[in-house]
Amino acid sequence: MTAYGDEMVNATVYHGSDRIVKVEDIILPGLRKNYDFGPGFYLTDNRQIAEEWIADEHAPIVNEYRLSIPRQDILYLKDRDWLQVVVGFRSRSAEAHFKSAVIHGLIADDRLVDSIEIFRQGAIGDQRLFECLRMVELGHQYMLRSRTDCLTWVASKEVKGAELQRAVSRRQGKRANLEKRVQMIYRKQIPGELFYDDFLEMGAYHEI
């Protein structure tokens, strides 16, 4: 983990839900373990992504917050570290062990979880899986694992009308050409990539 001194991260972040969620309503770590980085409270710095996450809800609500935290308190997951964590939690094969209160990394799209199963079957290696998981650009996310005092609630707004229709259209558009692009990645040959058994030998991710 890179040392950043006292540099602060100040960001506007969003959480999509079917209800208003103020900071005092957040319960950590949460019950669901098979999310990208395990149990916690997930946020994105892209409002449109938050809208797409909840476009199927009856009354979707985007909650807006201000995140303010020393950069040194955030674990930034990248490349194989990120992939190791996501595969572990999504496939329930291993759980990462974190020391940091907040985790940051790419969003792994739910529609590509099938690629993880194909990886487990040995048909593709880790680099092709990584390409599949990041190919639908959903940006980055923060996961609050053990603290909420770095978060301030700003506002909550229901997504409806034309705004909701745009969110639905964006989601459908991303799905439309996904299968063809994934198949192209599967057919690639990438030297040096790890296959599932070797990947598992790396063990669960332990933060240093």
Secondary structure, 3 states (H helix, E strand, C coil): CCCCCCCEEEEEEEEEECCCCCHHHCCCCCCCCCCCCCCCEEEECCHHHHHHHCCCCCCCEEEEEEEEEEHHHEEECCHHHHHHHHHHHHHCCCCCECCCCEEEEECCCHHHHHHHHHHHCCCCCHHHHHHHHHHCCCCEEEEECCCCCCEEEEEEEECCHHHHHHHHHHHHHHHHCHHHHHHHHHCCCCCCCCCHHHHHHCCCCECC
